[in-house]
C-alpha cells in the first residue's frame, strides 16, 4: 500500500512539472504562457477555497501553473477563480475581435503540455502579440474587479483616492468648497496591475528578444486597462438634488480594452532589440512610464490587505532588479519608423498565411468559413476565401418572432421561417 501511495505522489509531481519542462524545451513560445490552459482545465467549483488559507486545485489546473504561480494562488485565496474568469474573458474577446478575419483566434481542447491557442504562439507574429496583450489585460481587469467585489481575501477596494485634497467646482466655486468627494469602492487597479506582473510574467526573464517581445506586449495590455479607468459619481441630496456627489474610480468594460488592443494590432510595430538598454532610469521615470495618467502605481501599492502576499515581495534589491526587467527599449525593424510606445504591440516576424490548413502551426485554413459577398473588407468573400471562390446556398432558418409579454410573467413568441443566403469559402 505504501509503495502504491509513493508511486501516486511521484506521478503527480511529474505531471505538475511536465508543462514547465516542455515550455523550457521550447524557448520560442515563452515559458509563461502555459497558464492560459486554466480557462479550460476545470469548472469554477474546482478552484473554490475550502477554508481560510486553503484551496483545492484540480490536477489539470495544477499542471498549467509554474511554481511561483501556484504559490501566488495559495497565498491569495480566491484569486484562481478570478484568473480563470479573466482567461475566458480574453478568449471570448479575442474571438469577437477576429470573428471576421482569416485567423479567428480559435482555441483547442487543452491537454497537458499543449498550448491553448495552438502552435501559432511559437511564432513571434502579430497574432501572438495580441494574445499576450489581451490575456495580460484580462487578468489585470479581472483581479482588480474581484478585489472590489470582495472575492479575493488578500485585497479590498482601493481607498487611496479618499485621502486626496478636496476638489473645487470647475464652474468657479469658492476655493476649498467641493461639489464632490471621493467615496464608494474603487476598483483596485494597483493590486491588479502588480499581481498581473507577478503572475503573468513569470518565466519571461527578458533575456531573449522573444521574451522581451512577450514582456512588452504583456505590459501594453495592462497599460490599456489602467489608462482607461474612469470616474463614476452618485448624487446625494433632498428630492433628487445633487448637493454632494460621491465619486470613485471604475474599470471600463472589457470590450473597450479589446477595441483598443485591436487598433494596436492593426498598427503593430515589427521590432528588433536595441543595443543600449536603459539601466539608469530613476524611480520617478519608471513610475510615470507604468502610470501615465497619474493613477496609483503598482509599485506604490500599500501593505496588506491590498498588496500581494508578503512572501511574494522580494527584498528591495530584488525588486529593483525586477523593475529593470521592464526597462528596455525595442527599436523598429525599419529605421525610418519611430520606436514603439508603451501601449503599442510589437512583433518579430511576419504572420504566416492563414488561407490553407497547416497542421504544423495548428492553422485551420478558411475552407468552409462563411463570408460576406457584398463586403470589400477582410470579411469579404474575395479576401476571406483567398481567391479560391465561394459557394452560395439558400437555407431556411427557424427563428422566434412576434414576441409578446403576458401578465404575469410570461413571454410568448411565434416561430417564423425565413430564407437566408449564406456564402461559404471553397
C-alpha positions in Angstrom: 0.0 0.0 0.0 2.8 2.4 0.9 4.5 1.7 -2.4 1.3 2.5 -4.3 0.9 5.8 -2.4 4.6 6.7 -3.1 4.1 5.9 -6.8 1.0 8.2 -7.0 2.8 11.0 -5.3 5.7 10.7 -7.7 3.3 10.6 -10.7 1.6 13.8 -9.5 4.9 15.5 -9.1 5.9 14.5 -12.6 2.6 15.7 -14.1 2.8 19.0 -12.3 6.2 19.8 -13.8 5.7 18.4 -17.3 4.3 21.6 -18.6 7.3 23.5 -17.2 9.7 21.0 -18.8 8.1 21.2 -22.2 7.9 25.0 -22.1 11.6 25.2 -21.2 12.4 22.9 -24.1 10.6 25.4 -26.5 12.0 28.8 -25.5 10.4 30.4 -28.5 7.0 30.0 -27.1 7.7 31.9 -23.9 7.8 30.0 -20.6 4.9 31.9 -19.0 2.1 31.1 -21.4 1.0 27.7 -20.1 -1.3 29.2 -17.5 -3.7 30.0 -20.4 -5.0 26.4 -20.0 -6.7 27.4 -16.7 -9.6 28.6 -18.9 -10.3 25.0 -20.0 -8.9 23.0 -17.2 -11.9 22.9 -14.8 -15.1 24.4 -13.6 -15.1 27.2 -11.0 -16.2 24.9 -8.3 -12.9 23.0 -8.7 -10.9 26.1 -7.7 -13.0 27.4 -4.9 -11.5 27.8 -1.4 -12.1 25.0 1.1 -11.2 27.1 4.1 -9.1 30.1 5.1 -5.7 29.8 3.7 -6.5 26.6 1.9 -7.6 26.0 -1.7 -8.2 22.9 -3.8 -6.6 22.7 -7.2 -7.7 20.3 -9.9 -4.7 18.4 -11.0 -5.2 19.6 -14.6 -5.1 23.2 -13.3 -2.1 22.5 -11.2 -0.2 21.3 -14.2 -0.7 24.5 -16.1 0.9 26.7 -13.5 4.5 27.3 -12.7 5.9 27.0 -9.1 5.6 30.7 -8.4 2.1 30.9 -9.9 1.0 28.1 -7.6 2.5 29.9 -4.6 0.7 33.1 -5.5 -2.6 31.2 -5.8 -2.1 29.6 -2.3 -1.2 33.0 -0.7 -4.2 34.8 -2.2 -7.3 32.7 -1.7 -10.0 33.3 -4.3 -7.5 34.5 -6.9 -7.7 31.4 -9.1 -11.4 31.9 -9.9 -10.6 35.5 -10.9 -7.7 34.3 -13.2 -9.9 31.6 -14.8 -12.6 34.2 -15.4 -10.0 36.6 -16.9 -8.6 33.8 -19.2 -12.1 33.0 -20.5 -12.8 36.7 -20.9 -9.7 37.1 -23.0 -10.6 34.1 -25.3 -14.1 35.5 -25.8 -12.9 39.0 -26.6 -10.1 37.7 -28.9 -12.6 35.6 -30.9 -15.0 38.6 -31.1 -12.4 40.9 -32.4 -11.2 38.4 -35.1 -14.5 36.9 -35.9 -14.3 38.3 -39.5 -10.6 37.6 -40.1 -8.8 34.7 -41.7 -7.3 33.9 -38.3 -10.2 33.9 -35.9 -8.4 33.2 -32.6 -9.5 29.6 -32.5 -8.6 27.5 -29.4 -8.2 23.8 -29.0 -9.1 21.3 -26.3 -6.5 21.8 -23.6 -4.2 18.9 -23.0 -1.3 18.9 -20.5 1.8 20.3 -22.2 -0.1 21.7 -25.2 -0.9 25.4 -25.8 -4.5 26.5 -25.6 -4.1 28.8 -28.7 -2.2 26.2 -30.7 1.3 26.3 -32.2 0.8 29.8 -33.7 2.2 31.2 -30.4 5.6 29.6 -31.3 5.8 32.3 -34.0 6.6 35.9 -32.9 3.9 37.4 -35.2 1.2 39.9 -34.7 -1.4 37.4 -33.7 0.9 36.1 -30.9 1.4 39.7 -29.8 -2.3 40.2 -29.5 -2.8 37.0 -27.5 -0.2 38.0 -24.9 -1.6 41.5 -24.6 -5.3 40.5 -24.3 -4.6 37.8 -21.7 -2.5 40.1 -19.6 -5.1 42.8 -19.8 -7.9 40.3 -18.8 -6.1 39.1 -15.7 -5.4 42.8 -14.6 -9.1 43.6 -15.2 -10.5 40.5 -13.5 -8.3 40.8 -10.5 -8.9 44.5 -10.0 -12.7 44.0 -10.2 -12.6 40.9 -7.9 -10.8 42.9 -5.2 -13.6 45.5 -5.2 -16.2 42.7 -5.1 -14.6 41.1 -2.1 -13.8 37.8 -3.9 -10.1 37.8 -3.0 -9.1 37.7 0.6 -5.8 39.5 0.3 -7.2 42.7 -1.3 -10.1 45.1 -1.0 -11.4 48.2 -2.6 -8.9 50.9 -3.5 -9.4 53.6 -0.8 -6.3 55.6 -1.7 -8.3 58.3 -3.5 -10.2 59.2 -0.4 -7.1 60.8 1.1 -6.8 63.3 -1.8 -7.4 67.0 -1.3 -11.0 68.4 -1.8 -12.0 69.1 -5.4 -13.2 72.6 -6.2 -16.1 73.2 -8.5 -14.9 73.6 -12.1 -17.5 76.3 -12.7 -15.7 78.7 -10.4 -17.0 77.9 -7.0 -15.3 79.3 -3.9 -11.9 77.8 -3.4 -11.9 74.9 -0.9 -15.6 74.2 -1.3 -16.0 70.9 -3.1 -19.0 69.8 -5.0 -18.0 66.2 -5.0 -15.8 63.9 -2.8 -14.1 60.6 -3.0 -16.1 57.7 -1.7 -17.5 54.4 -2.6 -15.5 51.4 -3.7 -12.9 52.0 -6.4 -11.7 49.0 -8.5 -8.2 48.1 -7.2 -6.1 48.7 -10.3 -3.0 48.9 -8.3 -3.3 45.4 -7.0 -4.5 44.1 -10.3 -1.6 45.6 -12.2 1.0 44.3 -9.7 -0.5 40.8 -9.4 -0.6 40.5 -13.2 3.1 41.3 -13.4 3.9 38.8 -10.7 1.7 36.0 -12.2 1.5 36.5 -15.9 5.1 37.5 -16.5 6.5 34.5 -14.6 9.1 32.8 -16.7 9.7 35.8 -19.0 13.1 36.8 -17.9 13.7 39.2 -20.7 17.0 37.6 -21.8 16.0 36.9 -25.4 14.3 39.0 -28.0 11.2 36.8 -27.9 10.9 37.2 -24.1 11.3 41.0 -24.5 8.5 40.9 -27.0 6.3 39.0 -24.6 7.1 41.3 -21.7 6.4 44.4 -23.8 3.0 43.1 -25.0 2.0 42.0 -21.6 2.8 45.5 -20.2 0.9 47.1 -23.1 -2.2 45.1 -22.2 -2.0 46.1 -18.6 -1.4 49.8 -19.5 -4.6 49.9 -21.6 -6.6 48.7 -18.7 -5.0 51.2 -16.3 -5.3 54.2 -18.5 -9.0 53.6 -19.2 -10.0 53.8 -15.6 -12.9 56.3 -15.3 -14.5 58.3 -12.6 -18.1 57.4 -11.7 -20.3 59.5 -9.4 -23.5 59.3 -7.4 -25.6 62.2 -6.3 -26.8 62.8 -2.7 -29.4 65.4 -1.7 -33.0 66.2 -1.0 -35.7 65.5 -3.6 -33.2 64.3 -6.2 -30.9 67.3 -5.9 -27.2 66.9 -6.3 -25.9 68.8 -3.3 -22.9 66.5 -2.9 -21.6 63.8 -5.3 -19.6 60.8 -4.2 -17.1 59.6 -6.8 -14.9 56.5 -7.3 -12.7 55.0 -10.0 -14.2 52.3 -12.1 -12.8 49.9 -14.7 -14.1 50.2 -18.3 -16.0 47.3 -19.9 -13.5 44.8 -21.3 -14.9 45.4 -24.8 -13.4 48.9 -24.6 -10.0 47.4 -23.9 -10.4 44.8 -26.6 -11.3 47.5 -29.2 -8.2 49.5 -28.2 -5.9 46.5 -28.5 -7.4 45.5 -31.8 -6.5 49.0 -33.1 -2.9 48.5 -31.8 -2.8 45.1 -33.6 -3.6 46.8 -36.9 -0.7 49.2 -36.3 1.7 46.9 -34.6 5.4 47.5 -35.0 8.0 45.0 -36.1 11.0 45.4 -33.9 14.5 44.3 -33.0 16.3 44.7 -29.7 18.3 47.8 -29.1 22.0 47.5 -28.3 21.7 50.1 -25.5 19.5 49.1 -22.6 18.4 51.9 -20.4 19.5 50.9 -16.9 19.9 54.2 -15.2 16.4 55.5 -15.4 15.3 56.9 -12.0 12.4 55.6 -10.0 10.1 58.5 -10.8 10.6 58.0 -14.5 9.7 54.3 -14.1 6.6 55.3 -12.1 5.4 57.6 -14.9 6.1 55.1 -17.6 3.9 52.5 -15.9 1.4 55.1 -14.8 0.9 57.8 -17.4 -2.4 59.1 -16.1 -1.3 59.7 -12.6 -3.1 56.7 -11.2 -1.7 54.8 -8.3 1.4 52.9 -9.4 1.5 49.2 -8.8 4.9 49.7 -7.1 3.2 52.1 -4.7 0.5 49.7 -3.6 0.4 49.6 0.2 0.7 46.7 2.6 -2.0 44.2 3.4 -4.8 43.8 2.6 -4.2 45.5 -0.8 -0.8 44.1 -1.7 0.4 40.7 -3.0 1.2 38.4 -0.1 4.3 39.4 1.8 6.1 36.2 0.8 5.9 37.2 -2.9 7.5 40.6 -2.3 11.3 40.3 -2.5 13.9 42.4 -0.9 14.5 46.0 -2.3 17.4 44.9 -4.4 15.5 42.1 -5.9 12.5 44.4 -6.5 14.8 46.9 -8.3 16.1 44.1 -10.5 12.6 43.0 -11.3 11.7 46.6 -12.3 14.7 46.7 -14.6 13.3 43.7 -16.4 10.8 46.1 -18.0 13.4 48.8 -18.6 14.4 48.2 -22.2 13.8 49.9 -25.5 12.9 47.9 -28.6 13.9 49.6 -31.8 11.9 49.3 -35.1 13.0 46.8 -37.7 12.7 49.6 -40.2 15.0 52.5 -39.1 12.6 55.0 -40.7 9.8 54.1 -38.3 9.5 55.6 -34.8 10.3 53.4 -31.8 7.2 51.6 -30.3 5.5 53.3 -27.4 4.4 51.7 -24.2 0.9 50.8 -25.4 2.0 49.6 -28.9 2.0 46.0 -29.8 5.3 44.6 -31.2 6.2 41.5 -33.2 9.3 40.0 -34.6 8.3 38.2 -37.8 5.6 38.4 -40.5 2.4 36.4 -39.9 2.1 33.0 -41.7 -0.6 32.5 -44.3 -4.0 31.5 -42.9 -5.6 30.6 -46.2 -4.7 26.9 -46.2 -4.7 24.3 -43.4 -1.3 24.0 -41.8 -1.2 21.3 -39.1 2.4 22.1 -38.2 1.3 25.6 -37.0 -2.2 24.5 -36.0 -3.8 26.7 -38.7 -7.3 25.5 -39.8 -7.4 27.5 -43.0 -10.5 29.3 -44.4 -12.2 26.4 -46.2 -15.8 26.3 -45.2 -15.8 29.7 -43.5 -18.7 32.0 -44.0 -18.1 35.3 -45.8 -19.9 38.4 -46.9 -20.1 38.7 -50.7 -21.0 42.4 -50.6 -18.0 43.5 -48.4 -14.7 44.7 -49.8 -13.1 44.3 -46.3 -11.4 41.4 -44.6 -14.7 39.6 -44.1 -15.5 39.8 -47.9 -15.5 36.6 -49.9 -12.6 37.7 -52.1 -10.2 38.1 -49.1 -11.6 35.5 -46.8 -11.6 32.8 -49.4 -8.1 33.8 -50.7 -9.3 34.0 -54.3 -10.5 30.3 -54.3 -14.1 31.3 -54.9 -17.2 30.6 -52.7 -20.4 28.6 -52.6 -23.8 30.3 -52.3 -26.6 28.4 -50.6 -30.2 29.3 -49.7 -31.2 28.0 -46.3 -34.4 28.2 -44.3 -33.9 29.4 -40.7 -36.5 29.0 -38.0 -36.4 31.9 -35.5 -38.6 33.2 -32.7 -40.6 36.3 -33.7 -43.6 38.5 -32.8 -42.8 38.0 -29.1 -45.3 39.5 -26.6 -45.4 39.8 -22.8 -48.3 38.3 -21.0 -49.1 39.3 -17.4 -47.6 37.8 -15.4 -44.9 36.7 -16.2 -44.5 35.0 -19.5 -43.2 35.9 -22.9 -44.9 34.1 -25.9 -43.3 34.0 -29.3 -44.2 32.7 -32.7 -41.9 30.6 -34.9 -41.1 32.3 -38.2 -39.4 30.6 -41.1 -37.1 32.9 -43.1 -34.9 32.3 -46.1 -31.3 33.3 -45.8 -28.5 33.2 -48.3 -25.1 32.2 -47.0 -21.8 32.2 -48.7 -19.0 29.7 -47.7 -15.4 29.5 -49.0 -14.4 26.7 -51.2 
